[in-house]
Amino acid sequence: MKFLPLRPAGALVLLLAATGVLAAPPLPSLGANVAGVTVSGISSGGYMAVQFEVAYSSLVRGAGVLAAGPYYCAEGAVGRALANCMEPTGKDAPPAPVDTLKTMEKLAAAGKIDPVKNLRDDRVWLFSGSADKTVAPAVVDTLAAFYREVLPEGALRYVKLADAGHAMPSVADTQPNACNTSNPPFINRCQDFDAAGQLLTHLLGPLQPSTTASDGELIAFDQRPFIDGSAADASLAEEGYAFVPKTCQAGGCRVHVAFHGCRQNVGEVGRRFIEGAGYNHWAASNRLIVLYPQTATRNGFAFGSSKWVLNPKGCWDWWGYTGADYHTRDGVQPRAVKAMIDALGKAAKR
């Protein structure tokens, strides 16, 4: 597998980065088939997967969600995110399906998200571990209840795994944590449970057996052209990644977007999620491009910026740290990811 770019070390890195010499190459135009994009994510990435599916329901045809809850669960408040949407007790519960649907209908009528009816042809795969102490299984139960209201029978699969912690169960990572743990890089071995393989099969239909990831190329690309304003103010990294199977160079491949969780971006754990979550082995044999957009940590003010952004764990924005429209098509993060997908769909250069 080829990795780009290779970086020198020390002061030279800082100098070249400041002058833009080390900027990653552009995301290539690959003539991808973007008529039925699928998305997935864990934890904050799971919340982002739900947000992206709802905001761009005319584009997305399926979502895999691990350890996350309903759309707009936090309602723009970090207090609700921590209580109602992670560890609910008493009256601090996630929004009921009827309330979530009302919120969506209102946003759709205002032109903030795509029409809610577009969700009806989606397929959804949900996962919760009984040992997850970060996002309680009851939160995922509420998300499942919502999807049961809007999806046809058979379109939803909800998997509950005993003793699984807050992590991505994978058979691909070479140094996974124990199944019941909830520690970085948040990739666990739970016997032979392959979350990536299960969710992709449910979302896309029967797949060819997984193969070696060497049948594709992992590329780094410059995320900045897709971001309105500075990457730092959006709490997005300057570089994102994509796995491109060799068979996708000629165009026509499908696209799956994999959203990492908090403390799981490249800046925190290197390429452990990108390489170890398990998507690439399935993508290589099934003509599937996997897009791995990346967040960055932000602790208040940043050099050259007057905007206060607090995201110390590099989470995707599911409570409003980037602004009031974070959960809609006007949100800076969803808009950036949509632009990345559009770029992949452009005709390949000959």
N, C-alpha and C positions, 0 to 999 in steps of 0.2 A: 504494500500500500504506500502511496506517495503522499507526503505531507508538505504543504506550502503555507507560508514561506519559512525558510530556515533563518533563524535570527542569530546575529553575533551577540556578544555579551558585554556588560560593563558600560562605561561612559559613552562608548560609540553608539550603543543602542539609543540612549537618550538624545544624543545629537542628531542621529539620522531620523529618529521618530519626530523630533521637533521640526525638521525640515521637510517631512513628508516622504523622504526617500524610502522608508521602510513600509509605506502603505501597502496593504495587501492588494492583489489584483482585483479587478471588477468581477462581480458575479457573472459567469458566462451565460449568454443566450443559448439555450439548448433545444428550443422548439418543443418544450414539454407540453403535455396534454394537461391543461389546467381547468378542464371542464368539470372535474369532480375531485377536487382536492380533499385530502383527509388530514386531520390534525390529532395530536395527542399531547399529553403532558402530565407531570406529577406535581402535586402540591401547588405552589403558586403557578407552575406551568400547567397544571390541570385546570385551575381557575382561568388561566389565559386561553387554554384550548376551548373552554366553554364560551368565553367572551368572544373569541374569534369566530367560532361556529355560528353564534347568534348574530353578531354584527354583519358577517358576510355569508349569510345562509344561502344566498344565491350561488355562491362559489363552492362552499364546503358541503361534502356529502357524507361525512362521518367523523366521529370524534371518539377518541380513547381517553378516559379520564381516570387517573389514579389519585386517590386521597384528596379530593376537592369537592366543593359543593355547588349550590345553585348560582345561576347568573345574577350579578349585581347583589350578591349576598351581603357584602359589607356596606352597601349604600353610601360609599364615599367616606366612611369613617373607620379609622384604624381600630378604635375600640370595639366596634361591631365585628371587625375582621377577627380579632383575637378571641372574642367571646362567642358570638352567635355562629361564626363560621369556622371555628376550630375546636373549641371546647365548650359547647353550649350547655348551660344549666338553667333550670327553672324557666323563666320567661325569655331568657336570652337564646332563642331558637332561630335556626335559619328560616328564611321566608317560606311560607307554604306555597305549594305549586300554583294555586289560584292567584296569589299575590305576585309571584314571579311572572306569570303569564300576563297579568294586567300591566306590569312594568314594561314588558316587551311590546305589548300592543301600543302603549302610549309612545314609546320611543320610535316604533315603526311608523306611526301616524305622523310623527314630527320629522320623519326622514333621517333619523339618527342611526337606524339599523335597517337591514333588509326585512321584507315582510316575513312575519312569523310563520306563515303557511309553508315557507320553503323548508322548514325543519321536518316536515312530515315524510319526506323521502330519505331522511338520514338513517344511518345505522350508528349505534352507540355502544361502546364497551366500557363498563365501569369496574373499578377495583377498590377494595378496602381490606386492610389487614386488621385482625382482631387485636393485635398488640400495638396498633398505631396510637400513640399517646399525643401526637401533634395535631392531627385532624381526626376527630372522633368518627367512628363508623356511622353514627347517627346523622352526621352531616352528609355523607355520601348517600345514605338512605333517602334523605330528602331530595337530593338530586335525582336519584332513581325514580322517586315518586313523580317528579315533574315530567321526566321523559316518558313515563308510562301514560301520562295524560295526552301527550302530543304525538307519540310514535305508534305505528301499527304493531300489532303483536308479532313477536319474533325479531323485531329490529333492535331491541335492547337486550344486552347480556350483562348481567351484574354478577361479578365473581367476588366471593368473600373467602379469604384464605386465613385459616387458623394460625395463630402465632406469628403472623407477618407484621413487621414493624413499618415505620414510615420510610418507605424506600421503593425503588424499582426492582422487582424480582427479575433476575436475569441469569441466563446460563452462559453468557458471552464474556462476562468480566473475569479477568484472570486472578483477581484478589478481592473477591466479594466479601462483604460482612455477613455475619450470621443472620438468619431469617428474621429473628425477633428484634433486631437492633434498629436504631433510628439515628445513625451517625454518618458524617461525610465518608465517602462520596454519595451516600444514600443509594447504593446499589447492593442488593442482598442476594444470597443464594438460598432459595427455598426448594431444596431438592431439585426436581427437573422442571419447575414452573418457569415458563418463558413468557413474560408479560408482552414483550414486543411481538413475538410470533402469534400469540393468541389475539391480541387486539387487531393486528394487521389482517389476520385471516378473517376475523368477524367483519371488519370494515370493508375489505376489498374482495372477499370471496375466496374460493380455493386457490392456494398458492403453490408454486413449485417449492420443493424442499430447500431449506436454507443452505447456503454454500459459504465458501471462504470470502471474507471481506476483501481479499486481494483481487477479486474480480471487479473491483471498482477503485475509484480514486477519491480520497478525502481532500477537499480543497478549502483553503481559507480565502475569504473575500472581504472586501471593504464594505462595511455596513453603512458608512456615513452618507453616501449618496441617497440612501433611502429614508433618511431621517430629517424631518423638518426641524431646523435649529441644530444645536450641538448634540453630539451623542451623549455627552456627560449630563446635559440637562434632561435628557430622556431616560437616563440611567441605562443606556445601552452601550455595549462595547463597540470599539471601532472595527473589530473584526467578527464576522460570523463564519460558519462552516457549512459545507454541503457535501454529502456523499453522492457521488455520481457513478453508477455502474458503467462499465465499458460499453455496454450495448445501448447506452442512452446518448452517446455522442451524436448519433444520427437523428435524434429527435423522437417525439411521440411517447415518451415515458410519463407515467403518472408522478404526482408530487405528494409527499407526506411531510408535514411540518411537525417536528418534535421539540416541544418546549421543556427545557430543563426546570428543575425546582430551585428553591432558595439554596444558597451556598453550594450550587452544583454547576455554576458556569465555569468557563475555562480559567477565568482569573482566580477561582477558588480551588478547583480540583483538577486543573489541566483538562485533558481530553477524556477523562474517565467516563463521563456520561456519553459523549459522542462515540467513543469506541466500545464502551462496556454495556450500554443499555440493551443492545441486541438487535437494533434496527438494521444495521448495515448488512448483516449476514442474509437477511431475508430480502433486502432491497437488491442486492447484487444478482440474485437469481430470478427476480420478478420485475425487472425493468421499472424500478421505483427510485426516484430521486428523493433523498431525505435532506430537508433543510433544517439546520440547527442554528436558529438565530440566538444571539447571546446578549445577556444583560451585563451590567457592570455595577459594582458597589458604589454608593454615593452617601457621604456623611455630611449633610448640610451644604455649605458653600464649597465651590471648587474653583481652582485657579482660572481666572479669565471669565468667570461667570458671576452674575449677581443674583442668580436664582437659588433658592433654598430647596434642596431635594434630599429627603432622608430615606435611604434604602440601604442600610448597612449590610444586609445579607444578600444583596443582589437578586431580590425577588422580582418576578414579573408584577406589573402594577395591576392589582385586583382590589385595591382599596382607595386609590385616588391620589397617589403622590405626584403624578405627572399632570393632574388637572381634573376638572369636573367631568370631562368627556372621556375618561380613560377606558370606559367599557363600551364605547360606540365606535363607529367608523371614523369619527373625528379624533379619537385617541391617538397620540403620537406613536405608541408602540404597535397597536393593531394596523395602523396605516403604513408603518414601515414594513411590517411583515407582508402585508398585501402587495406592496411595491416590489418586494423581493420575489414573490410568486409570479407577478407580472413579468419581471425580468427573465425568469426561467422559461416563461412561455413564449418569449420572442423567438423569431426564426433564428436558427443557428447560423452563424457566419461561416461562409465557405471559403 
